[in-house]
Amino acid sequence: MEKERSKKISKFLSCILRYKPGKIGIELNKFGWTDVKTLLDKSKPKFYFDFNELKHIVQNDNKNRFELSEDFCEVRARSGHSINVELKMKEVKPPTFL
């Protein structure tokens, strides 16, 4: 995928999945997940991308911003939300030295 297109899709996803899901008329569940098909369908009027592009972004994002469910039916941002979500992340002990 072209680097510039990848960057545009990633920015769009960050906006929608972290801050403004209502901008395209989707809802996130309490854990931040939304249906992939709904996301793709509702994104079309504003910014078209397909499942393969979404999957590429999730798998190749160097900051690991997004996550697909095991069955690839749901997607979410991993962090940085300005809306209230419960990410249920495993607690880890910080290293002695950063």
PEMODA-V661937 format. One line per field, one symbol per residue. ss: DSSP state (A for helix, B for strand, O for the rest). A space follows every 10 residues. Layout:
BEGIN
ss: ???
END
This chain:
BEGIN
ss: OOAAAAAAAA AAAAAAAAAO AAAAOOOOOO OOOBBAAAAA AAAOOOOOOO AAAAAAAAAA OOOOOBBBOO OOOBBBBOOO OOOOOOOOOO OOOOOOOO
END
